[in-house]
Amino acid sequence: MSDERISFELPEGGFAGVAQTRGFSWNIDEPEDKGGTNTAPTPMETLYGALAACVAITVRMYAERKEWETGEIKVEVYAEENENRQKEIFQKVTYGNAANLTEEQIKRLDLIATKCPVSKTLQQATPVIHE
């Protein structure tokens, strides 16, 4: 069993609650037009944020092992519905030091970006089991 346990507590009334893990906590909410109070990111925004962070961290770890200077790494993530009404997630990675990276290095980093654990989990359509 994994140590990666997250809990989310939703107080009575409304949609704003607190997620917790390893002594850290963060708020999650819904926009006002969906009944929330707009005080925090939505669950989907939190998921996309986790993907963006995982991509950036994975790329940075790889680049540091190769001693490549990426500079700032910026990852943008968004989703669109396709013709089958399925969500497709897009990510764009930019490097602050791209001018000093070769085309081959950037291609390799872009490949590594697709291999972060969150991306792999989403691509596998991991089953969610209700206990």
C-alpha positions as CSV (number, residue, x, y, z in Angstrom):
1,M,0.0,0.0,0.0
2,S,1.2,3.5,-0.9
3,D,2.1,6.2,1.6
4,E,0.6,8.8,-0.8
5,R,-2.6,9.3,1.1
6,I,-4.6,12.5,0.7
7,S,-7.7,13.4,2.7
8,F,-10.3,16.0,1.9
9,E,-12.7,17.4,4.4
10,L,-15.8,19.2,3.2
11,P,-17.6,21.0,6.1
12,E,-21.4,21.0,6.2
13,G,-22.8,23.4,3.5
14,G,-21.0,24.6,0.5
15,F,-18.1,23.2,-1.6
16,A,-15.0,24.8,0.0
17,G,-12.9,22.2,1.8
18,V,-9.3,21.3,2.8
19,A,-7.1,18.6,1.4
20,Q,-4.3,17.3,3.6
21,T,-1.2,15.1,3.3
22,R,2.1,14.7,5.3
23,G,1.3,17.7,7.4
24,F,0.5,20.0,4.5
25,S,-3.0,21.4,3.6
26,W,-4.5,23.3,0.8
27,N,-8.0,24.6,-0.1
28,I,-10.1,23.4,-2.9
29,D,-13.4,25.1,-3.9
30,E,-15.7,25.7,-6.8
31,P,-16.5,29.0,-8.6
32,E,-19.5,31.0,-7.4
33,D,-21.5,30.1,-10.6
34,K,-21.2,26.4,-9.6
35,G,-22.3,27.0,-6.0
36,G,-18.9,27.5,-4.5
37,T,-17.3,30.6,-2.9
38,N,-14.4,31.0,-5.4
39,T,-11.8,30.9,-2.6
40,A,-9.5,28.2,-4.1
41,P,-8.8,26.2,-7.3
42,T,-11.3,23.6,-8.4
43,P,-10.5,19.9,-8.2
44,M,-9.7,19.8,-11.9
45,E,-7.5,22.9,-11.6
46,T,-5.7,21.1,-8.8
47,L,-5.2,18.0,-10.9
48,Y,-3.9,20.1,-13.9
49,G,-1.6,22.0,-11.4
50,A,-0.3,18.6,-10.2
51,L,0.4,17.6,-13.7
52,A,2.2,20.9,-14.6
53,A,4.3,20.6,-11.4
54,C,5.2,17.0,-12.0
55,V,6.3,17.7,-15.6
56,A,8.5,20.7,-14.5
57,I,10.1,18.7,-11.6
58,T,10.7,15.6,-13.8
59,V,12.3,17.7,-16.5
60,R,14.4,19.6,-14.0
61,M,15.7,16.4,-12.4
62,Y,16.6,15.0,-15.7
63,A,18.3,18.2,-16.9
64,E,20.3,18.5,-13.7
65,R,21.6,14.9,-14.1
66,K,22.7,15.8,-17.6
67,E,24.1,19.1,-16.4
68,W,21.9,21.0,-18.8
69,E,21.0,24.6,-17.8
70,T,17.3,25.0,-18.6
71,G,16.7,28.2,-16.7
72,E,13.2,28.7,-15.6
73,I,10.8,25.9,-16.6
74,K,7.2,27.0,-17.4
75,V,4.5,24.4,-18.0
76,E,1.1,25.4,-19.2
77,V,-1.7,22.7,-19.0
78,Y,-5.3,22.9,-20.4
79,A,-8.0,20.5,-21.5
80,E,-10.4,20.5,-24.3
81,E,-13.3,18.2,-25.2
82,N,-12.8,16.3,-28.4
83,E,-15.6,15.2,-30.8
84,N,-16.3,12.1,-28.6
85,R,-16.9,14.4,-25.6
86,Q,-13.7,13.1,-24.0
87,K,-11.2,15.4,-22.3
88,E,-7.8,15.8,-24.0
89,I,-5.1,17.3,-21.9
90,F,-2.5,19.5,-23.6
91,Q,0.8,20.7,-22.0
92,K,3.4,23.2,-23.3
93,V,6.8,23.4,-21.7
94,T,9.1,26.4,-22.2
95,Y,12.6,26.8,-21.0
96,G,14.0,30.2,-19.9
97,N,17.4,29.2,-21.2
98,A,16.2,27.6,-24.5
99,A,18.6,29.7,-26.5
100,N,21.5,27.8,-24.9
101,L,20.0,24.4,-25.4
102,T,20.4,22.4,-28.6
103,E,17.5,21.2,-30.6
104,E,18.3,17.7,-29.6
105,Q,18.4,18.6,-25.9
106,I,15.0,20.3,-26.2
107,K,13.5,17.3,-28.0
108,R,14.8,15.0,-25.3
109,L,13.4,17.2,-22.5
110,D,10.1,17.3,-24.2
111,L,10.1,13.5,-24.4
112,I,11.0,13.3,-20.7
113,A,8.1,15.7,-19.9
114,T,5.6,13.0,-21.1
115,K,7.1,10.5,-18.7
116,C,6.4,12.2,-15.3
117,P,4.5,10.0,-12.9
118,V,1.3,12.1,-13.0
119,S,1.2,12.1,-16.8
120,K,1.8,8.3,-16.9
121,T,-1.0,7.8,-14.3
122,L,-3.5,9.9,-16.4
123,Q,-2.5,8.2,-19.6
124,Q,-3.0,4.7,-18.1
125,A,-6.6,5.6,-17.2
126,T,-5.9,4.3,-13.7
127,P,-9.0,2.6,-12.1
128,V,-10.4,4.4,-9.1
129,I,-11.7,1.8,-6.6
130,H,-14.4,3.0,-4.2
131,E,-13.9,1.3,-0.8
